[in-house]
Amino acid sequence: MSLESQIREILDNFQGTSSEKILEILNQIKHQFKNNLTSEYLQGKTQKIYDITDEAEKKKQCKALIPYLDWYLQGL
C-alpha cells in the first residue's frame, strides 16, 4: 500500500487507527517537508507522543498533527 493510500486511510478512519500507525506515517513523511524547522518540530512532537503511556492521550496529541498529513497529500 502506498504512503498516500495509508494517509488517506488514516484520515478516513482516524478513530479506528492506532496511534502507533499514525506516528509511523508521520515519521515517514517528516523528512519530506521543505522547511527544516517543520521537520524538526514534527520530530519533537512525535517523540513526545511516543513517550506518553495512555493511548487516549496519544490519540489526542496525534489529532493535533493531522494537518501534516493533509499537507503531504496536497504536495507539501
N, C-alpha and C positions, 0 to 999 in steps of 0.2 A: 504494500500500500504506500502510495506516495506521501510525502510530508504534507503537501497541500490537502490531500484527502483526509489525513489524520487530523489536521487542524479543523477542517470543516466538520468532521465527526465530533470533535470536542465542542465546537461552538453549537452544533445542533443538539447535543446531549450533555451539556456541562454538568448537570447534577448527577448523571449516571457515569461520569468519567472519574477515575481515581485521581487524587492529587499527584500521585507519583507519575502517572501518564502525562498529565498537564505539564509538570515540571520537566519531564524528559523532553517533551516537544519544545518547551521554552529554551532549554539548554541547547537544543539542536539549532535553533534559529538565532540565538543571541549574537553569534559572530557575523551574521549577515547584515546587521544594521550598519549603515554608512557612518554613523557617528559613534566614535569610541566611548564617549560618555554614556550613551544609551546602552551600549553593550555592557559596560562596567556596572551601570545601575541595575540592569536586569540580572547580572551575575550576583550582585549583592543581595537583591531581593529574593532570588530563588534559593540562595544559600541559607538565608534566614528562615525561609519556609521549610526547607529540609530539616532544620533544627527543631521545628515545632513537633510535639508528640501527639497533639489532639487533631484527629482527621477533620473535624468540623472547622476548626480554626485554620487548618491548612487550606481547605476549600475556600474559606472566606478570603484569605490572602491571595489565593490563585485567581479568584474572581476579579480582583483589582488589576490583574495583569492581562486580562482579556484584550485590551487594546493592542497589545503587542502581536497577538495572533491575527487580529484584524489587519494591522499594518503589513504583516507578512503577506497576507492574501492580496492586499492591494498593490503589492510590488515594492514594498519598502520605499 
